[in-house]
Amino acid sequence: MTVEAALTKLSYVLGKDEWDLPTKRKMMQRNIRGEMTVARFETLQELEISDLVCVSARFSQHFSKALLQQAEQ
């Protein structure tokens, strides 16, 4: 995100009086109008170690949910 986009987004979010502080924080982390660039990786070899940990955690969480659902049936 460019400095200009960050300042514009900050002004917009802080100007929303109807939003509470947690909502404003969430909106600053969210891609509202394409202002944030999301990196896309083609292979697992291109990911940093922190990204690999996140991918692994998501996979483990999904796998655990599937096992729990099977056990309930």
mmCIF file as gemmi writes it, N, C-alpha and C atoms, coordinates in Angstrom:
data_model
loop_
_atom_site.group_PDB
_atom_site.id
_atom_site.type_symbol
_atom_site.label_atom_id
_atom_site.label_alt_id
_atom_site.label_comp_id
_atom_site.label_asym_id
_atom_site.label_entity_id
_atom_site.label_seq_id
_atom_site.pdbx_PDB_ins_code
_atom_site.Cartn_x
_atom_site.Cartn_y
_atom_site.Cartn_z
_atom_site.occupancy
_atom_site.B_iso_or_equiv
_atom_site.pdbx_formal_charge
_atom_site.auth_seq_id
_atom_site.auth_asym_id
_atom_site.pdbx_PDB_model_num
ATOM 1 N N . MET Axp A 1 ? 0.86 -1.165 0 1 0 ? 1 A 1
ATOM 2 C CA . MET Axp A 1 ? 0 0 0 1 0 ? 1 A 1
ATOM 3 C C . MET Axp A 1 ? 0.906 1.228 0 1 0 ? 1 A 1
ATOM 4 N N . THR Axp A 2 ? 0.569 2.173 -0.812 1 0 ? 2 A 1
ATOM 5 C CA . THR Axp A 2 ? 1.351 3.405 -0.857 1 0 ? 2 A 1
ATOM 6 C C . THR Axp A 2 ? 1.049 4.264 0.366 1 0 ? 2 A 1
ATOM 7 N N . VAL Axp A 3 ? 1.935 5.209 0.624 1 0 ? 3 A 1
ATOM 8 C CA . VAL Axp A 3 ? 1.733 6.13 1.743 1 0 ? 3 A 1
ATOM 9 C C . VAL Axp A 3 ? 0.445 6.913 1.543 1 0 ? 3 A 1
ATOM 10 N N . GLU Axp A 4 ? 0.203 7.337 0.318 1 0 ? 4 A 1
ATOM 11 C CA . GLU Axp A 4 ? -1.005 8.107 0.018 1 0 ? 4 A 1
ATOM 12 C C . GLU Axp A 4 ? -2.264 7.292 0.283 1 0 ? 4 A 1
ATOM 13 N N . ALA Axp A 5 ? -2.247 6.031 -0.148 1 0 ? 5 A 1
ATOM 14 C CA . ALA Axp A 5 ? -3.405 5.157 0.07 1 0 ? 5 A 1
ATOM 15 C C . ALA Axp A 5 ? -3.617 4.903 1.562 1 0 ? 5 A 1
ATOM 16 N N . ALA Axp A 6 ? -2.52 4.726 2.3 1 0 ? 6 A 1
ATOM 17 C CA . ALA Axp A 6 ? -2.63 4.491 3.743 1 0 ? 6 A 1
ATOM 18 C C . ALA Axp A 6 ? -3.229 5.698 4.457 1 0 ? 6 A 1
ATOM 19 N N . LEU Axp A 7 ? -2.79 6.896 4.09 1 0 ? 7 A 1
ATOM 20 C CA . LEU Axp A 7 ? -3.322 8.11 4.718 1 0 ? 7 A 1
ATOM 21 C C . LEU Axp A 7 ? -4.788 8.328 4.357 1 0 ? 7 A 1
ATOM 22 N N . THR Axp A 8 ? -5.135 8.062 3.114 1 0 ? 8 A 1
ATOM 23 C CA . THR Axp A 8 ? -6.527 8.199 2.681 1 0 ? 8 A 1
ATOM 24 C C . THR Axp A 8 ? -7.416 7.21 3.426 1 0 ? 8 A 1
ATOM 25 N N . LYS Axp A 9 ? -6.947 5.97 3.528 1 0 ? 9 A 1
ATOM 26 C CA . LYS Axp A 9 ? -7.714 4.952 4.239 1 0 ? 9 A 1
ATOM 27 C C . LYS Axp A 9 ? -7.863 5.321 5.711 1 0 ? 9 A 1
ATOM 28 N N . LEU Axp A 10 ? -6.786 5.78 6.328 1 0 ? 10 A 1
ATOM 29 C CA . LEU Axp A 10 ? -6.83 6.176 7.734 1 0 ? 10 A 1
ATOM 30 C C . LEU Axp A 10 ? -7.827 7.309 7.945 1 0 ? 10 A 1
ATOM 31 N N . SER Axp A 11 ? -7.816 8.293 7.051 1 0 ? 11 A 1
ATOM 32 C CA . SER Axp A 11 ? -8.766 9.406 7.154 1 0 ? 11 A 1
ATOM 33 C C . SER Axp A 11 ? -10.202 8.917 7.034 1 0 ? 11 A 1
ATOM 34 N N . TYR Axp A 12 ? -10.437 8.022 6.089 1 0 ? 12 A 1
ATOM 35 C CA . TYR Axp A 12 ? -11.78 7.48 5.876 1 0 ? 12 A 1
ATOM 36 C C . TYR Axp A 12 ? -12.258 6.715 7.108 1 0 ? 12 A 1
ATOM 37 N N . VAL Axp A 13 ? -11.414 5.806 7.595 1 0 ? 13 A 1
ATOM 38 C CA . VAL Axp A 13 ? -11.802 4.952 8.722 1 0 ? 13 A 1
ATOM 39 C C . VAL Axp A 13 ? -11.999 5.776 9.99 1 0 ? 13 A 1
ATOM 40 N N . LEU Axp A 14 ? -11.091 6.697 10.274 1 0 ? 14 A 1
ATOM 41 C CA . LEU Axp A 14 ? -11.223 7.513 11.48 1 0 ? 14 A 1
ATOM 42 C C . LEU Axp A 14 ? -12.421 8.459 11.408 1 0 ? 14 A 1
ATOM 43 N N . GLY Axp A 15 ? -12.844 8.803 10.197 1 0 ? 15 A 1
ATOM 44 C CA . GLY Axp A 15 ? -13.987 9.685 10.023 1 0 ? 15 A 1
ATOM 45 C C . GLY Axp A 15 ? -15.332 9.01 10.22 1 0 ? 15 A 1
ATOM 46 N N . LYS Axp A 16 ? -15.335 7.693 10.326 1 0 ? 16 A 1
ATOM 47 C CA . LYS Axp A 16 ? -16.581 6.947 10.523 1 0 ? 16 A 1
ATOM 48 C C . LYS Axp A 16 ? -16.946 6.957 12.002 1 0 ? 16 A 1
ATOM 49 N N . ASP Axp A 17 ? -17.749 7.925 12.416 1 0 ? 17 A 1
ATOM 50 C CA . ASP Axp A 17 ? -18.133 8.061 13.822 1 0 ? 17 A 1
ATOM 51 C C . ASP Axp A 17 ? -19.016 6.915 14.31 1 0 ? 17 A 1
ATOM 52 N N . GLU Axp A 18 ? -19.718 6.264 13.386 1 0 ? 18 A 1
ATOM 53 C CA . GLU Axp A 18 ? -20.614 5.179 13.792 1 0 ? 18 A 1
ATOM 54 C C . GLU Axp A 18 ? -19.86 3.876 14.094 1 0 ? 18 A 1
ATOM 55 N N . TRP Axp A 19 ? -18.574 3.804 13.748 1 0 ? 19 A 1
ATOM 56 C CA . TRP Axp A 19 ? -17.774 2.611 14.026 1 0 ? 19 A 1
ATOM 57 C C . TRP Axp A 19 ? -17.07 2.754 15.361 1 0 ? 19 A 1
ATOM 58 N N . ASP Axp A 20 ? -17.061 1.683 16.146 1 0 ? 20 A 1
ATOM 59 C CA . ASP Axp A 20 ? -16.293 1.693 17.391 1 0 ? 20 A 1
ATOM 60 C C . ASP Axp A 20 ? -14.822 1.382 17.075 1 0 ? 20 A 1
ATOM 61 N N . LEU Axp A 21 ? -13.954 1.483 18.071 1 0 ? 21 A 1
ATOM 62 C CA . LEU Axp A 21 ? -12.52 1.309 17.855 1 0 ? 21 A 1
ATOM 63 C C . LEU Axp A 21 ? -12.154 -0.074 17.314 1 0 ? 21 A 1
ATOM 64 N N . PRO Axp A 22 ? -12.719 -1.169 17.848 1 0 ? 22 A 1
ATOM 65 C CA . PRO Axp A 22 ? -12.389 -2.484 17.275 1 0 ? 22 A 1
ATOM 66 C C . PRO Axp A 22 ? -12.781 -2.609 15.799 1 0 ? 22 A 1
ATOM 67 N N . THR Axp A 23 ? -13.899 -2.02 15.416 1 0 ? 23 A 1
ATOM 68 C CA . THR Axp A 23 ? -14.322 -2.046 14.014 1 0 ? 23 A 1
ATOM 69 C C . THR Axp A 23 ? -13.352 -1.256 13.155 1 0 ? 23 A 1
ATOM 70 N N . LYS Axp A 24 ? -12.93 -0.108 13.636 1 0 ? 24 A 1
ATOM 71 C CA . LYS Axp A 24 ? -11.961 0.705 12.893 1 0 ? 24 A 1
ATOM 72 C C . LYS Axp A 24 ? -10.651 -0.05 12.704 1 0 ? 24 A 1
ATOM 73 N N . ARG Axp A 25 ? -10.215 -0.757 13.728 1 0 ? 25 A 1
ATOM 74 C CA . ARG Axp A 25 ? -8.98 -1.548 13.609 1 0 ? 25 A 1
ATOM 75 C C . ARG Axp A 25 ? -9.137 -2.653 12.571 1 0 ? 25 A 1
ATOM 76 N N . LYS Axp A 26 ? -10.295 -3.327 12.588 1 0 ? 26 A 1
ATOM 77 C CA . LYS Axp A 26 ? -10.558 -4.382 11.605 1 0 ? 26 A 1
ATOM 78 C C . LYS Axp A 26 ? -10.554 -3.828 10.19 1 0 ? 26 A 1
ATOM 79 N N . MET Axp A 27 ? -11.177 -2.681 10.02 1 0 ? 27 A 1
ATOM 80 C CA . MET Axp A 27 ? -11.27 -2.086 8.684 1 0 ? 27 A 1
ATOM 81 C C . MET Axp A 27 ? -9.902 -1.654 8.167 1 0 ? 27 A 1
ATOM 82 N N . MET Axp A 28 ? -9 -1.256 9.061 1 0 ? 28 A 1
ATOM 83 C CA . MET Axp A 28 ? -7.649 -0.894 8.633 1 0 ? 28 A 1
ATOM 84 C C . MET Axp A 28 ? -6.884 -2.121 8.147 1 0 ? 28 A 1
ATOM 85 N N . GLN Axp A 29 ? -7.23 -3.291 8.633 1 0 ? 29 A 1
ATOM 86 C CA . GLN Axp A 29 ? -6.562 -4.524 8.221 1 0 ? 29 A 1
ATOM 87 C C . GLN Axp A 29 ? -7.208 -5.149 6.992 1 0 ? 29 A 1
ATOM 88 N N . ARG Axp A 30 ? -8.408 -4.717 6.658 1 0 ? 30 A 1
ATOM 89 C CA . ARG Axp A 30 ? -9.17 -5.289 5.548 1 0 ? 30 A 1
ATOM 90 C C . ARG Axp A 30 ? -8.89 -4.527 4.252 1 0 ? 30 A 1
ATOM 91 N N . ASN Axp A 31 ? -8.942 -5.254 3.153 1 0 ? 31 A 1
ATOM 92 C CA . ASN Axp A 31 ? -8.802 -4.66 1.834 1 0 ? 31 A 1
ATOM 93 C C . ASN Axp A 31 ? -10.17 -4.115 1.427 1 0 ? 31 A 1
ATOM 94 N N . ILE Axp A 32 ? -10.371 -2.808 1.575 1 0 ? 32 A 1
ATOM 95 C CA . ILE Axp A 32 ? -11.684 -2.204 1.345 1 0 ? 32 A 1
ATOM 96 C C . ILE Axp A 32 ? -11.953 -1.985 -0.145 1 0 ? 32 A 1
ATOM 97 N N . ARG Axp A 33 ? -11.031 -1.333 -0.839 1 0 ? 33 A 1
ATOM 98 C CA . ARG Axp A 33 ? -11.243 -0.991 -2.251 1 0 ? 33 A 1
ATOM 99 C C . ARG Axp A 33 ? -10.042 -1.336 -3.126 1 0 ? 33 A 1
ATOM 100 N N . GLY Axp A 34 ? -9.345 -2.407 -2.795 1 0 ? 34 A 1
ATOM 101 C CA . GLY Axp A 34 ? -8.207 -2.827 -3.603 1 0 ? 34 A 1
ATOM 102 C C . GLY Axp A 34 ? -6.93 -2.063 -3.304 1 0 ? 34 A 1
ATOM 103 N N . GLU Axp A 35 ? -6.881 -1.413 -2.143 1 0 ? 35 A 1
ATOM 104 C CA . GLU Axp A 35 ? -5.71 -0.606 -1.803 1 0 ? 35 A 1
ATOM 105 C C . GLU Axp A 35 ? -4.545 -1.444 -1.288 1 0 ? 35 A 1
ATOM 106 N N . MET Axp A 36 ? -4.834 -2.67 -0.894 1 0 ? 36 A 1
ATOM 107 C CA . MET Axp A 36 ? -3.787 -3.54 -0.366 1 0 ? 36 A 1
ATOM 108 C C . MET Axp A 36 ? -3.409 -4.577 -1.408 1 0 ? 36 A 1
ATOM 109 N N . THR Axp A 37 ? -2.123 -4.8 -1.557 1 0 ? 37 A 1
ATOM 110 C CA . THR Axp A 37 ? -1.632 -5.804 -2.481 1 0 ? 37 A 1
ATOM 111 C C . THR Axp A 37 ? -1.432 -7.1 -1.72 1 0 ? 37 A 1
ATOM 112 N N . VAL Axp A 38 ? -2.024 -8.16 -2.228 1 0 ? 38 A 1
ATOM 113 C CA . VAL Axp A 38 ? -1.885 -9.467 -1.604 1 0 ? 38 A 1
ATOM 114 C C . VAL Axp A 38 ? -0.943 -10.284 -2.466 1 0 ? 38 A 1
ATOM 115 N N . ALA Axp A 39 ? 0.158 -10.74 -1.861 1 0 ? 39 A 1
ATOM 116 C CA . ALA Axp A 39 ? 1.135 -11.536 -2.604 1 0 ? 39 A 1
ATOM 117 C C . ALA Axp A 39 ? 0.573 -12.923 -2.871 1 0 ? 39 A 1
ATOM 118 N N . ARG Axp A 40 ? 0.79 -13.403 -4.067 1 0 ? 40 A 1
ATOM 119 C CA . ARG Axp A 40 ? 0.362 -14.753 -4.42 1 0 ? 40 A 1
ATOM 120 C C . ARG Axp A 40 ? 1.613 -15.563 -4.748 1 0 ? 40 A 1
ATOM 121 N N . PHE Axp A 41 ? 1.671 -16.768 -4.216 1 0 ? 41 A 1
ATOM 122 C CA . PHE Axp A 41 ? 2.808 -17.632 -4.438 1 0 ? 41 A 1
ATOM 123 C C . PHE Axp A 41 ? 2.362 -18.832 -5.259 1 0 ? 41 A 1
ATOM 124 N N . GLU Axp A 42 ? 3.221 -19.245 -6.178 1 0 ? 42 A 1
ATOM 125 C CA . GLU Axp A 42 ? 2.889 -20.359 -7.049 1 0 ? 42 A 1
ATOM 126 C C . GLU Axp A 42 ? 3.177 -21.711 -6.388 1 0 ? 42 A 1
ATOM 127 N N . THR Axp A 43 ? 4.263 -21.786 -5.622 1 0 ? 43 A 1
ATOM 128 C CA . THR Axp A 43 ? 4.649 -23.053 -5.016 1 0 ? 43 A 1
ATOM 129 C C . THR Axp A 43 ? 4.968 -22.854 -3.542 1 0 ? 43 A 1
ATOM 130 N N . LEU Axp A 44 ? 4.969 -23.949 -2.794 1 0 ? 44 A 1
ATOM 131 C CA . LEU Axp A 44 ? 5.315 -23.866 -1.378 1 0 ? 44 A 1
ATOM 132 C C . LEU Axp A 44 ? 6.766 -23.445 -1.18 1 0 ? 44 A 1
ATOM 133 N N . GLN Axp A 45 ? 7.639 -23.724 -2.155 1 0 ? 45 A 1
ATOM 134 C CA . GLN Axp A 45 ? 9.044 -23.346 -2.03 1 0 ? 45 A 1
ATOM 135 C C . GLN Axp A 45 ? 9.228 -21.833 -2.004 1 0 ? 45 A 1
ATOM 136 N N . GLU Axp A 46 ? 8.288 -21.087 -2.554 1 0 ? 46 A 1
ATOM 137 C CA . GLU Axp A 46 ? 8.387 -19.63 -2.6 1 0 ? 46 A 1
ATOM 138 C C . GLU Axp A 46 ? 7.936 -18.964 -1.303 1 0 ? 46 A 1
ATOM 139 N N . LEU Axp A 47 ? 7.293 -19.706 -0.421 1 0 ? 47 A 1
ATOM 140 C CA . LEU Axp A 47 ? 6.776 -19.127 0.812 1 0 ? 47 A 1
ATOM 141 C C . LEU Axp A 47 ? 7.876 -18.966 1.856 1 0 ? 47 A 1
ATOM 142 N N . GLU Axp A 48 ? 7.764 -17.93 2.658 1 0 ? 48 A 1
ATOM 143 C CA . GLU Axp A 48 ? 8.651 -17.745 3.803 1 0 ? 48 A 1
ATOM 144 C C . GLU Axp A 48 ? 8.241 -18.738 4.889 1 0 ? 48 A 1
ATOM 145 N N . ILE Axp A 49 ? 9.113 -18.961 5.865 1 0 ? 49 A 1
ATOM 146 C CA . ILE Axp A 49 ? 8.817 -19.922 6.931 1 0 ? 49 A 1
ATOM 147 C C . ILE Axp A 49 ? 7.559 -19.537 7.706 1 0 ? 49 A 1
ATOM 148 N N . SER Axp A 50 ? 7.354 -18.242 7.956 1 0 ? 50 A 1
ATOM 149 C CA . SER Axp A 50 ? 6.158 -17.818 8.684 1 0 ? 50 A 1
ATOM 150 C C . SER Axp A 50 ? 4.896 -18.119 7.884 1 0 ? 50 A 1
ATOM 151 N N . ASP Axp A 51 ? 4.969 -17.966 6.558 1 0 ? 51 A 1
ATOM 152 C CA . ASP Axp A 51 ? 3.826 -18.296 5.711 1 0 ? 51 A 1
ATOM 153 C C . ASP Axp A 51 ? 3.55 -19.799 5.736 1 0 ? 51 A 1
ATOM 154 N N . LEU Axp A 52 ? 4.621 -20.6 5.732 1 0 ? 52 A 1
ATOM 155 C CA . LEU Axp A 52 ? 4.456 -22.05 5.773 1 0 ? 52 A 1
ATOM 156 C C . LEU Axp A 52 ? 3.793 -22.497 7.071 1 0 ? 52 A 1
ATOM 157 N N . VAL Axp A 53 ? 4.153 -21.856 8.176 1 0 ? 53 A 1
ATOM 158 C CA . VAL Axp A 53 ? 3.538 -22.186 9.461 1 0 ? 53 A 1
ATOM 159 C C . VAL Axp A 53 ? 2.046 -21.883 9.409 1 0 ? 53 A 1
ATOM 160 N N . CYS Axp A 54 ? 1.681 -20.742 8.823 1 0 ? 54 A 1
ATOM 161 C CA . CYS Axp A 54 ? 0.264 -20.376 8.709 1 0 ? 54 A 1
ATOM 162 C C . CYS Axp A 54 ? -0.492 -21.362 7.831 1 0 ? 54 A 1
ATOM 163 N N . VAL Axp A 55 ? 0.098 -21.735 6.71 1 0 ? 55 A 1
ATOM 164 C CA . VAL Axp A 55 ? -0.544 -22.7 5.813 1 0 ? 55 A 1
ATOM 165 C C . VAL Axp A 55 ? -0.735 -24.023 6.54 1 0 ? 55 A 1
ATOM 166 N N . SER Axp A 56 ? 0.293 -24.455 7.253 1 0 ? 56 A 1
ATOM 167 C CA . SER Axp A 56 ? 0.222 -25.709 7.998 1 0 ? 56 A 1
ATOM 168 C C . SER Axp A 56 ? -0.854 -25.654 9.077 1 0 ? 56 A 1
ATOM 169 N N . ALA Axp A 57 ? -0.933 -24.54 9.786 1 0 ? 57 A 1
ATOM 170 C CA . ALA Axp A 57 ? -1.928 -24.395 10.85 1 0 ? 57 A 1
ATOM 171 C C . ALA Axp A 57 ? -3.336 -24.439 10.276 1 0 ? 57 A 1
ATOM 172 N N . ARG Axp A 58 ? -3.548 -23.779 9.14 1 0 ? 58 A 1
ATOM 173 C CA . ARG Axp A 58 ? -4.875 -23.792 8.514 1 0 ? 58 A 1
ATOM 174 C C . ARG Axp A 58 ? -5.242 -25.204 8.065 1 0 ? 58 A 1
ATOM 175 N N . PHE Axp A 59 ? -4.26 -25.906 7.485 1 0 ? 59 A 1
ATOM 176 C CA . PHE Axp A 59 ? -4.507 -27.276 7.04 1 0 ? 59 A 1
ATOM 177 C C . PHE Axp A 59 ? -4.843 -28.162 8.232 1 0 ? 59 A 1
ATOM 178 N N . SER Axp A 60 ? -4.069 -28.028 9.312 1 0 ? 60 A 1
ATOM 179 C CA . SER Axp A 60 ? -4.31 -28.828 10.513 1 0 ? 60 A 1
ATOM 180 C C . SER Axp A 60 ? -5.69 -28.546 11.088 1 0 ? 60 A 1
ATOM 181 N N . GLN Axp A 61 ? -6.077 -27.278 11.108 1 0 ? 61 A 1
ATOM 182 C CA . GLN Axp A 61 ? -7.386 -26.902 11.637 1 0 ? 61 A 1
ATOM 183 C C . GLN Axp A 61 ? -8.494 -27.522 10.787 1 0 ? 61 A 1
ATOM 184 N N . HIS Axp A 62 ? -8.35 -27.443 9.468 1 0 ? 62 A 1
ATOM 185 C CA . HIS Axp A 62 ? -9.349 -28.009 8.564 1 0 ? 62 A 1
ATOM 186 C C . HIS Axp A 62 ? -9.428 -29.526 8.75 1 0 ? 62 A 1
ATOM 187 N N . PHE Axp A 63 ? -8.27 -30.174 8.836 1 0 ? 63 A 1
ATOM 188 C CA . PHE Axp A 63 ? -8.216 -31.623 9.005 1 0 ? 63 A 1
ATOM 189 C C . PHE Axp A 63 ? -8.851 -32.031 10.331 1 0 ? 63 A 1
ATOM 190 N N . SER Axp A 64 ? -8.575 -31.294 11.396 1 0 ? 64 A 1
ATOM 191 C CA . SER Axp A 64 ? -9.153 -31.589 12.712 1 0 ? 64 A 1
ATOM 192 C C . SER Axp A 64 ? -10.667 -31.463 12.687 1 0 ? 64 A 1
ATOM 193 N N . LYS Axp A 65 ? -11.181 -30.424 12.027 1 0 ? 65 A 1
ATOM 194 C CA . LYS Axp A 65 ? -12.63 -30.242 11.924 1 0 ? 65 A 1
ATOM 195 C C . LYS Axp A 65 ? -13.269 -31.419 11.192 1 0 ? 65 A 1
ATOM 196 N N . ALA Axp A 66 ? -12.619 -31.859 10.115 1 0 ? 66 A 1
ATOM 197 C CA . ALA Axp A 66 ? -13.154 -32.978 9.339 1 0 ? 66 A 1
ATOM 198 C C . ALA Axp A 66 ? -13.196 -34.244 10.188 1 0 ? 66 A 1
ATOM 199 N N . LEU Axp A 67 ? -12.144 -34.476 10.973 1 0 ? 67 A 1
ATOM 200 C CA . LEU Axp A 67 ? -12.122 -35.657 11.837 1 0 ? 67 A 1
ATOM 201 C C . LEU Axp A 67 ? -13.213 -35.587 12.903 1 0 ? 67 A 1
ATOM 202 N N . LEU Axp A 68 ? -13.412 -34.412 13.478 1 0 ? 68 A 1
ATOM 203 C CA . LEU Axp A 68 ? -14.458 -34.248 14.487 1 0 ? 68 A 1
ATOM 204 C C . LEU Axp A 68 ? -15.843 -34.476 13.894 1 0 ? 68 A 1
ATOM 205 N N . GLN Axp A 69 ? -16.053 -33.977 12.686 1 0 ? 69 A 1
ATOM 206 C CA . GLN Axp A 69 ? -17.35 -34.168 12.043 1 0 ? 69 A 1
ATOM 207 C C . GLN Axp A 69 ? -17.6 -35.644 11.752 1 0 ? 69 A 1
ATOM 208 N N . GLN Axp A 70 ? -16.559 -36.356 11.336 1 0 ? 70 A 1
ATOM 209 C CA . GLN Axp A 70 ? -16.703 -37.791 11.083 1 0 ? 70 A 1
ATOM 210 C C . GLN Axp A 70 ? -17.003 -38.542 12.37 1 0 ? 70 A 1
ATOM 211 N N . ALA Axp A 71 ? -16.364 -38.142 13.457 1 0 ? 71 A 1
ATOM 212 C CA . ALA Axp A 71 ? -16.561 -38.815 14.742 1 0 ? 71 A 1
ATOM 213 C C . ALA Axp A 71 ? -17.977 -38.61 15.264 1 0 ? 71 A 1
ATOM 214 N N . GLU Axp A 72 ? -18.573 -37.469 14.947 1 0 ? 72 A 1
ATOM 215 C CA . GLU Axp A 72 ? -19.928 -37.168 15.409 1 0 ? 72 A 1
ATOM 216 C C . GLU Axp A 72 ? -20.98 -37.987 14.669 1 0 ? 72 A 1
ATOM 217 N N . GLN Axp A 73 ? -20.655 -38.477 13.498 1 0 ? 73 A 1
ATOM 218 C CA . GLN Axp A 73 ? -21.641 -39.202 12.681 1 0 ? 73 A 1
ATOM 219 C C . GLN Axp A 73 ? -21.798 -40.625 13.096 1 0 ? 73 A 1
